Amino acid sequence: MRRAGQLAKIVLDEFTGVLKMVPYGIRAMRTHRSLPDARAPAGRDGVSIARDVRYADAPRAVMDIYLPGGVSIDDAARAVSETVSETVSESTTATPRDPPADDDKLPVALFVHGGVWAVGEKWQFAPMASRLAEEGVVTCVATYTLFPKARADTMWREVSDAITWTLDNVDRYGGDADRVTLLGHSAGAHICSMALLHRCGVTSDVTASKDVTGVTVDRRQPKCYVGLCGVYDVARHYDYEDSRGVALVSTMGRCMGGAGNFERCSPLRVLRANAEVVGSNPAFQICADADAEERRKERERAEAAESAAAAELAASIAATKKKEHHIEWAPMSMVMDTDGDGDLCVPVADIVEEAAAVAEARLVDLEKKSDDGAADDADATRGSNKSKDSAATSHTVTPVPGPPPGALAGDDAARMSGFWRLSGSSPGTDGPGPNDASSSAPDASAIAALSGTNAPGCFPPTYLLAGCADHTVPWFESAEFHLALRDANVPSRLCLYLKESHGEFVVGWRPKPKPNPVTKTSAWGDDAPVNAWGDGLDGDLEARGLSAHNRDVIRIIKC
């Protein structure tokens, strides 16, 4: 009876949820149908769409590509879009026009939907995709073969094919192949994570228990990955579903091929088992002597301050020496001996000489400290090179390329939850304000090291976004995956949002309103817009038709 009551409540909740989503579904379908065909002549001002562009041979291996206003597709891409029956090999036979110049290429978002591995259509995400296109992002919304026609491993291999197709062809749609961001929501985040691990060469077939990566797997990775409310540990999430009474009706366990495959289908478990391979990108891994380097910089700053004080004292002494021939005595209040003897005025020359001796002693002491510090630094560096675990245990972490800590709205809740330092800010600080770029931005050397194309076969820099009000996939699953990525030397950043539910990250998107010059005063007491970063997204969120997580996603993609 208890189980029957739980199932009845689940059915009622699902039915209520479907009713609540009817207005959104109508809006999404209208948006998808109303957008003009991207194959039409160029020159339009609004967003256009290339529907059902094929990226692989499977029936559902297609994507919709949303183009910003004024962007057109070239002849080869137009040939691909004209019919969904063409194969990938056939679609590449057309001769393309000259690709756009690098300065004209736009950032790209490849979005993979969720839906408990069993449902989901491209048109359902038209509001999100069209808004990203309005913000100047070439947006691809891909679908894949669903359960029960496919198991999870087929899904992530198809998504891997979508990544490859996007990297090879998005320039024909005005996009920049070096600025592709992969986004996945819920089950789609799980599939995307496994697809990226598949491209690292560390996944295995669910049904045959054999390695399917081989030498034919494309090892290239997108610029970064954004996981929205994802499932990263299947076994843990199954236990959570069981505690809610929904495990029996969920398709997750069956899609994975049973409990015996939970571990090999869990991005968290696969990542931990292959941390050295997945996180071996030298451009992003944590330096073994990071602590010694930080100590050296702190010591240099302290020594510079002391040296400046000593120089100021020396200058004062020199100025006093120049004037001493004009002064024959010092004020009684400064030099009177308390013994009360008669003539106890002390010549200024004696005072100056004593002060100069003190200053010289301080300078000698500073030089000695500097020599001792250099020796300590060398010892620390030698010790860190001998330690195999120094990189993983270091308090200094590699920042994720993109907006500096504090620029995203999700940084605040992450800081309050104790993930601020682990997301790239300095140890022992409460975090900078949104307008304090100097205190939060990485060093120039760090930025240089983090630039360029990701090394093949290495997990890309990752942003994990989760809502604290999400009861479908709780936020701590993203937090655990974030820590596992950092342990594997993969740059990762966790963003938390206090009020967002599970679906808000994909259905809470509105068309771009007309410009509104009204801005709010920031919480830092100045007249700058809230979370000002100078990227055109500052100011009142409501006036821009954005939520906090909407703006964060746009900033991550466009950075």
C-alpha positions in Angstrom: 0.0 0.0 0.0 2.8 2.4 0.8 4.5 1.8 -2.5 1.2 2.2 -4.3 0.6 5.5 -2.6 4.1 6.7 -3.6 3.4 5.7 -7.3 0.1 7.5 -7.2 1.7 10.6 -5.9 4.4 10.4 -8.6 1.8 10.1 -11.3 -0.2 13.0 -9.9 2.9 15.2 -9.7 4.0 14.3 -13.2 0.5 15.1 -14.5 0.5 18.5 -12.7 4.0 19.3 -14.0 2.8 18.6 -17.6 -0.1 20.9 -17.2 2.1 23.6 -15.9 4.4 23.3 -18.9 1.6 23.6 -21.5 2.0 27.4 -21.9 5.8 27.0 -22.3 5.3 24.2 -24.8 3.0 26.4 -26.9 5.5 29.3 -26.8 8.4 27.0 -27.7 6.5 25.5 -30.7 5.5 28.9 -31.9 9.1 30.1 -31.7 10.4 27.1 -33.5 7.9 27.4 -36.3 8.0 31.2 -36.7 11.8 31.5 -37.3 12.8 32.0 -41.0 14.7 29.4 -42.8 18.5 30.0 -42.8 18.7 28.8 -46.4 16.9 31.9 -47.6 19.0 34.8 -49.0 21.2 36.7 -46.5 20.5 40.2 -45.1 17.8 39.4 -42.5 17.9 41.2 -39.2 16.5 38.5 -36.9 17.4 35.0 -35.9 17.1 32.3 -38.5 17.2 28.5 -38.3 18.7 25.6 -40.3 16.4 22.7 -39.3 17.3 19.0 -39.2 21.0 19.2 -40.1 22.4 15.7 -40.1 25.6 15.0 -38.1 25.5 11.2 -38.3 23.6 8.3 -39.9 21.2 7.4 -37.1 17.6 8.6 -37.7 17.6 11.0 -34.8 21.2 12.1 -35.3 20.2 15.6 -36.4 20.4 19.1 -35.0 18.8 22.5 -35.5 21.2 25.4 -35.9 20.1 28.9 -34.9 22.0 31.8 -36.6 22.2 35.3 -35.2 20.7 38.1 -37.3 22.7 38.9 -40.5 24.6 35.6 -40.5 24.2 33.4 -43.6 25.3 29.9 -44.3 27.6 29.0 -47.2 26.7 26.9 -50.2 28.0 23.6 -48.7 26.1 24.0 -45.5 23.0 25.0 -47.4 23.3 21.8 -49.4 23.4 19.8 -46.1 20.3 21.6 -44.7 18.1 21.1 -47.8 17.5 17.4 -47.1 17.7 15.4 -43.9 18.2 12.1 -45.9 21.8 13.0 -47.0 24.6 11.2 -45.2 27.5 13.0 -43.6 29.9 11.8 -46.3 27.6 13.0 -49.1 27.0 16.4 -47.5 30.7 17.2 -47.5 31.1 16.8 -51.3 29.8 20.3 -52.1 32.4 23.0 -52.7 32.2 25.6 -49.9 32.6 29.3 -50.3 35.5 31.1 -48.6 34.9 30.9 -44.8 34.4 34.1 -42.9 37.4 36.0 -41.5 38.5 35.0 -38.0 37.4 38.4 -36.7 33.9 37.8 -38.0 33.4 34.3 -36.5 31.0 33.9 -33.6 31.1 31.8 -30.5 29.2 28.5 -30.7 27.0 26.6 -28.3 26.2 22.9 -28.8 23.3 22.0 -26.6 22.3 18.4 -25.7 18.8 18.1 -24.0 17.8 15.9 -21.1 14.6 13.9 -20.6 15.4 10.8 -18.5 17.2 9.4 -21.5 13.9 8.6 -23.0 12.2 11.8 -24.2 13.1 15.2 -25.7 12.7 17.0 -29.0 14.7 19.9 -30.5 11.8 22.3 -30.8 11.2 22.2 -27.0 14.4 24.3 -26.5 13.7 26.9 -29.2 13.3 29.8 -26.7 16.7 29.1 -25.2 18.4 28.7 -28.5 16.8 31.7 -30.1 17.8 33.9 -27.2 21.4 32.7 -27.4 21.4 33.5 -31.1 20.0 37.0 -30.3 23.1 37.4 -28.1 25.4 36.6 -31.0 25.9 32.9 -30.4 25.6 30.3 -33.2 23.5 27.7 -31.3 23.2 24.0 -32.2 20.5 21.9 -30.5 21.2 18.2 -31.1 19.1 15.2 -30.4 20.1 11.5 -30.3 18.6 8.0 -30.2 16.5 7.6 -27.1 15.8 4.6 -24.8 14.5 1.9 -25.4 15.9 2.0 -28.9 19.4 2.7 -27.6 21.4 2.3 -24.4 23.5 5.0 -22.8 26.7 4.1 -24.5 25.1 4.6 -28.0 23.8 8.0 -26.8 27.2 9.3 -25.8 28.9 8.0 -28.9 26.3 9.9 -31.0 26.9 13.0 -29.0 30.6 12.6 -29.6 29.8 12.5 -33.3 27.8 15.7 -32.9 30.9 17.3 -31.3 33.1 16.2 -34.2 30.6 17.4 -36.8 30.4 20.8 -35.1 34.1 21.3 -34.9 34.4 20.4 -38.6 31.5 22.3 -40.1 30.4 25.1 -37.8 32.6 27.6 -39.7 30.2 27.3 -42.6 27.5 28.7 -40.4 29.6 31.7 -39.2 30.8 30.0 -36.1 34.3 29.7 -34.7 35.4 26.1 -34.2 37.9 27.2 -31.6 35.1 28.7 -29.5 32.7 25.8 -29.2 31.0 25.3 -25.8 29.3 22.0 -25.1 26.2 22.3 -22.9 24.1 19.5 -21.4 21.1 19.5 -19.1 20.1 16.8 -16.7 20.4 13.4 -18.5 22.0 15.4 -21.3 24.8 16.5 -18.9 25.4 12.9 -18.1 25.6 12.0 -21.8 27.9 15.0 -22.6 30.3 14.1 -19.7 30.5 10.5 -20.9 31.0 11.7 -24.5 33.9 13.8 -23.4 35.4 10.9 -21.5 34.8 8.7 -24.6 36.9 11.2 -26.5 39.6 10.9 -23.8 39.7 7.1 -24.6 38.6 5.9 -21.2 35.0 4.6 -21.7 33.9 1.1 -22.5 30.9 -0.5 -24.2 27.9 -1.2 -21.9 26.6 -4.2 -23.7 29.8 -6.0 -24.8 32.1 -5.0 -22.0 34.9 -4.1 -24.4 36.8 -1.0 -25.3 35.2 0.8 -28.2 37.3 3.9 -28.3 40.0 2.5 -30.5 42.1 4.7 -32.7 39.2 6.1 -34.7 37.7 8.1 -31.9 38.2 11.9 -32.4 40.3 13.1 -29.5 39.6 16.8 -30.1 37.6 18.6 -27.4 35.5 21.7 -27.3 36.7 24.9 -25.7 34.8 24.2 -22.5 31.9 22.2 -21.1 28.9 23.5 -19.2 26.9 21.0 -17.2 23.4 22.0 -16.0 22.0 20.0 -13.1 23.7 16.8 -14.3 23.7 13.2 -13.1 27.4 12.3 -12.7 27.2 9.3 -10.3 24.5 6.8 -11.5 24.6 4.6 -8.4 24.3 7.6 -6.0 21.5 9.1 -8.1 19.7 5.8 -8.2 19.8 5.7 -4.4 18.4 9.2 -4.3 15.6 8.2 -6.7 14.9 5.2 -4.5 14.6 7.4 -1.4 12.0 9.5 -3.3 10.1 6.3 -4.5 10.7 6.9 -8.2 13.5 4.4 -8.9 11.1 1.8 -10.2 9.5 4.1 -12.8 12.7 5.8 -13.8 14.3 4.7 -17.1 17.8 5.5 -15.9 18.7 2.1 -14.5 17.4 0.2 -17.6 19.1 2.6 -19.9 22.4 1.9 -18.3 21.9 -1.8 -18.8 21.3 -2.7 -15.1 23.0 -2.0 -11.8 26.1 -3.9 -13.0 26.9 -1.1 -15.4 26.3 1.8 -13.1 30.0 2.3 -12.4 31.2 2.2 -16.0 28.3 4.6 -17.0 29.1 7.1 -14.2 31.3 10.1 -15.3 32.4 10.5 -11.7 33.6 6.9 -11.3 35.2 6.8 -14.7 37.0 10.1 -14.0 38.4 9.0 -10.7 39.6 5.7 -12.2 41.4 7.5 -15.0 42.4 10.8 -13.4 46.0 10.7 -14.7 44.9 10.3 -18.3 41.9 12.6 -18.3 43.7 15.5 -16.5 47.1 15.2 -18.0 46.8 18.4 -20.1 50.0 20.3 -19.3 48.4 23.6 -20.2 45.8 23.2 -17.3 47.3 21.0 -14.7 48.3 22.5 -11.3 52.0 23.2 -10.9 53.7 21.1 -8.3 55.5 24.1 -6.8 52.5 26.4 -6.7 52.7 26.8 -3.0 56.4 27.8 -3.1 55.7 30.2 -5.9 52.9 31.8 -3.9 55.1 32.1 -0.8 57.8 33.8 -2.9 55.4 36.4 -4.2 54.1 37.1 -0.8 57.6 37.5 0.5 58.5 39.8 -2.3 55.5 42.0 -1.6 56.4 42.2 2.1 60.0 43.0 1.4 59.1 45.7 -1.1 56.9 47.4 1.5 59.7 47.2 4.1 62.2 48.5 1.6 60.0 51.4 0.7 59.6 52.3 4.4 63.4 52.1 4.9 64.0 54.3 1.8 61.6 56.9 3.2 63.4 56.8 6.5 66.8 57.2 4.8 65.4 60.1 2.8 64.2 61.8 5.9 67.6 61.3 7.6 69.4 62.8 4.6 67.1 65.8 4.6 67.8 66.3 8.3 71.5 66.1 7.8 71.4 68.9 5.2 69.7 71.2 7.7 71.7 70.3 10.8 74.2 73.1 10.4 71.3 75.5 10.9 70.3 73.9 14.2 72.4 74.0 17.3 70.0 72.4 19.8 67.0 70.2 20.1 63.6 70.9 21.8 63.7 70.0 25.5 60.6 67.9 25.3 62.5 65.5 22.9 65.8 65.1 24.7 65.5 66.1 28.4 66.9 63.5 30.7 64.6 62.6 33.5 67.4 62.7 36.1 67.0 66.4 36.2 70.7 67.3 35.6 71.4 70.8 34.4 72.6 71.2 30.9 71.3 68.1 29.1 70.5 69.4 25.6 71.6 66.9 23.1 73.0 68.0 19.7 70.8 67.2 16.7 73.9 65.6 15.0 74.0 62.9 17.6 70.3 62.1 17.1 70.7 61.9 13.4 73.8 59.7 13.7 71.9 57.3 16.0 68.9 57.2 13.6 71.1 56.5 10.6 72.8 53.6 12.5 69.3 52.1 13.2 68.2 52.5 9.6 71.4 50.9 8.3 70.9 47.9 10.7 67.4 47.5 9.4 68.6 47.4 5.8 71.2 44.7 6.7 68.5 42.7 8.4 66.3 42.9 5.3 69.1 41.7 3.1 69.7 38.7 5.4 66.0 37.8 5.4 65.9 37.9 1.6 68.8 35.5 1.4 67.2 33.1 3.9 63.9 33.3 2.1 65.5 32.4 -1.2 67.1 29.3 0.4 63.7 28.3 1.9 62.1 28.7 -1.5 64.7 26.5 -3.2 64.2 23.8 -0.5 60.4 24.0 -0.8 60.6 23.6 -4.6 62.9 20.6 -4.3 60.6 19.1 -1.8 57.5 19.6 -4.0 59.2 18.0 -7.0 59.7 14.9 -4.9 56.1 14.7 -3.8 53.8 12.9 -6.2 50.6 14.3 -4.6 51.7 17.9 -4.2 49.6 19.0 -7.2 46.4 17.4 -5.9 46.9 18.7 -2.4 48.0 22.2 -3.3 45.8 25.1 -2.0 46.5 27.0 -5.2 44.2 25.8 -8.0 44.2 26.5 -11.7 41.5 29.0 -12.7 39.0 28.1 -15.4 39.4 30.3 -18.5 36.6 32.8 -18.7 35.0 35.3 -16.4 37.0 35.9 -13.2 35.7 34.7 -9.8 32.9 37.1 -8.8 31.8 37.9 -12.3 29.1 35.2 -12.3 26.0 35.3 -10.1 26.5 31.7 -9.2 29.7 32.5 -7.5 28.0 33.9 -4.4 26.2 30.8 -3.3 29.3 28.7 -4.2 31.3 30.9 -1.9 28.8 30.6 0.9 28.9 26.8 0.5 32.6 26.7 0.8 33.6 26.2 -2.8 35.0 29.7 -3.5 38.7 28.8 -3.1 38.2 25.6 -5.0 36.8 27.6 -7.8 39.9 29.6 -8.4 40.1 32.5 -5.9 43.0 33.1 -3.5 43.2 31.2 -0.3 42.1 32.9 2.9 40.0 35.6 1.2 36.3 36.2 1.2 36.3 36.9 -2.5 36.3 40.1 -4.4 33.4 42.3 -5.3 31.9 42.1 -8.8 33.7 45.3 -9.9 37.1 44.3 -8.4 38.7 42.8 -11.4 42.2 43.4 -10.3 41.8 41.2 -7.2 40.1 38.3 -8.9 41.5 38.1 -12.4 44.3 35.5 -13.0 47.8 36.6 -13.6 48.9 37.4 -17.1 51.1 34.3 -17.1 48.2 32.2 -16.0 46.0 33.6 -18.8 48.8 32.9 -21.3 49.1 29.3 -20.1 45.3 28.8 -20.3 44.9 30.1 -23.8 44.9 28.2 -27.1 43.4 24.8 -28.1 42.9 22.1 -25.6 45.2 19.2 -25.8 43.6 16.2 -27.5 42.3 13.5 -25.2 42.0 15.7 -22.1 38.8 16.7 -20.4 38.1 20.4 -21.2 37.7 23.2 -18.6 34.3 22.8 -17.0 31.5 24.9 -15.5 29.0 23.1 -13.4 25.7 24.9 -12.7 23.1 23.7 -10.2 20.1 24.9 -8.4 19.8 24.6 -4.6 16.0 24.3 -5.0 16.3 21.4 -7.5 14.7 18.2 -6.1 15.1 16.2 -9.2 18.9 16.2 -9.3 20.3 17.7 -6.1 23.1 20.2 -6.3 25.6 18.2 -4.3 25.9 15.8 -7.3 27.4 18.6 -9.3 29.6 19.6 -6.3 31.0 16.1 -6.0 31.8 16.0 -9.7 33.5 19.4 -9.4 35.8 18.1 -6.7 36.7 15.0 -8.7 37.6 17.2 -11.7 39.8 19.4 -9.5 41.5 16.3 -8.1 42.2 15.2 -11.7 43.8 18.6 -12.5 40.9 19.6 -14.7 39.9 23.2 -14.3 36.4 23.3 -12.9 34.1 26.0 -11.5 30.9 25.4 -9.5 28.1 27.9 -9.7 25.1 27.6 -7.4 21.7 29.3 -7.5 19.5 29.5 -4.5 16.0 29.6 -6.0 16.3 27.8 -9.4 14.5 24.5 -9.9 15.5 21.7 -12.2 13.8 22.9 -15.4 14.4 26.7 -15.0 17.9 26.4 -16.5 16.4 25.5 -19.9 12.8 26.8 -19.9 13.3 30.1 -18.2 14.5 32.0 -21.3 12.7 35.0 -22.8 13.2 36.9 -26.0 15.6 39.9 -25.9 13.7 43.1 -25.0 14.4 46.5 -26.4 17.3 48.3 -24.8 16.6 49.8 -21.4 19.1 52.3 -20.0 17.8 51.9 -16.4 20.3 50.2 -14.1 20.4 49.3 -10.4 22.9 50.6 -8.0 25.3 47.8 -7.0 25.5 46.4 -3.5 29.0 47.8 -3.3 27.8 51.4 -2.8 28.7 52.8 -6.2 26.8 53.7 -9.4 28.0 50.7 -11.4 25.5 48.1 -12.6 25.2 44.9 -10.6 27.9 42.3 -11.5 29.4 44.9 -13.9 31.9 43.2 -16.2 31.8 45.5 -19.2 30.5 42.8 -21.6 27.2 44.4 -22.5 25.2 42.2 -20.1 25.5 44.5 -17.0 22.6 46.2 -15.4 19.1 45.2 -14.4 18.4 41.6 -15.2 14.6 42.1 -15.4 15.1 44.9 -17.9 17.2 42.6 -20.0 14.8 39.7 -19.8 17.4 37.5 -18.2 17.7 35.5 -15.0 20.9 35.2 -13.1 21.8 31.8 -14.5 20.8 32.9 -18.1 23.4 35.7 -18.0 26.0 33.5 -16.5 25.6 30.9 -19.3 25.8 33.7 -22.0 29.0 35.1 -20.3 30.6 31.7 -20.2 29.9 31.0 -23.9 31.0 34.4 -25.1 34.1 34.7 -23.0 
